[in-house]
Each structure stands twice: as C-alpha cells, then as structure tokens.
Amino acid sequence: EVQLVDSGGGLIKPGESLRLSCAVSGLTFSDAWMCWVRQAPGKGLEWVGRIKSKGSGGTTDYAAPVKGRFTISRDDSKNTLYLQMNGLKTEDTAVYYCTHDSSGYYSFHYWGQGTLVTVSS
Amino acid sequence: QSALTQPASVSGSPGQSITISCTGTSSDVGGYNYVSWYQQLPQKAPKLMIYEVSNRPSGVSNRFSGSKSGNTASLTISGLQAEDEADYYCTSYTSSNTVVFGGGTKLTVL
C-alpha cells in the first residue's frame, strides 16, 4: 500500500522559514516524481512545485507565487520529500499536500494527508 | 497561468446524471490529453477520479467518466449518489511544463 505522510506544519510569523517533510512508502521513491500542492482555507487547490527523480535529472519547477522563496528537495536514502519555505507571507497560509506525479504529466494518484501552515503575526 | 474555469456549483437528484465542465485554452486543456479530475470530501485529501481525459484509476466507480472537446473537458457522474457530494477539481498539463487547477465545483446531491 502506498502511503505519503506529511509533517512539519505549524504557526509561524511572516518572514520566517519552515520545512515540511513527506515520508513515502509503498513505491520506489527514487524513481518517483513528486509534487507539493496547497489549499488555502476555504479555497481551491494550487500547485506549488515538482521535483523529478534523480534519474530524470532531479530538476525542479515552481509556481510563480513561490518561485525564489520555496525549494523542493529529496532524500532518496530516507524516502522523504521536503519543502523548504523561506520568506513566508500571510498568503502562504494553507494545507500543504505532497503528491506523487504518476505519469510525468501531473496525474496525482497518491496524496499525503496534508499539513497546515499558518503564517500570522 | 490562469486557473481553468469550472462552474462554482452544480446539483442533481439521486439517480440523475450531472456534468461538470472545465474550460482552458489551447496551451493547456486543448493542447494535451493530460486532464485529470479529483474529488475532495470535506477535510480530506483529494482523490484522483479520472486521468488522461477519460481513464479511471483502479477502484473508481464506472459511474464517473471524462471527455474533452476542444478547450473544454468534462466530468460526468451518472446514477448520482449521496456519497458523490463533494468538491471536484480539474487539472491540465500546460505548455509551460507545469499544471494548472480549476477553481473547483461544489456538487450538491439534492
């Protein structure tokens, strides 16, 4: 059974940093392309970014609102995905989900349970 | 990249069929057969219902079907059931090698 477990959320002040983690089991993580998707309270879903497998170059892509502030990385030895969030803004308040991009064209077959990040002074 | 356009809400009675539209451009929906649909129950993570326009993942009821014409994709739910009441989101791969979500549609089963 594939499981994605998100963690690391919390209450943080504007301008500060936070790192989210996503522990993955049940699939070959080193071959997996992974994404982060977020959902602000009462709002729709928004893609945050993606990291390809190292075998595919390990490159990252980001949505415009987070580019230059957020960094996605991976530790294949720990089967864990990370989202480093710097310079947080109040508009970054959301539930953050990690997802598995099953096809390379953003088909998200598996999702974490989400972790809430609240940015507030 | 602008969000794909979905109706804010749709409704139907049990047993009926409903269709949710998802309109984009030739740079996303119209240009690729990589449209997905997700169901989100309250306080839950989204669940993939349709991928690559019309494919159902294992375990998803065949009451759910997807199609596309031009720049508009559609999700049809037949034989509507109370448990189908949820928010539904479409996504599409884009020419920028990113993904764009629709704004979401709230389905109410009357």
Interface residues (C-beta under 8 A of the other chain):
Chain A: C35 V37 G44 L45 E46 W47 R50 D61 A63 A64 Y97 S102 S103 Y105 Y106 S107 F108 H109 W111 G112 Q113 G114
Chain B: Q1 A3 Y32 Y34 S36 Y38 Q40 A45 P46 K47 L48 Y51 E52 P57 Y89 T91 Y93 N97 T98 V99 V100 F101 G102 G103 G104
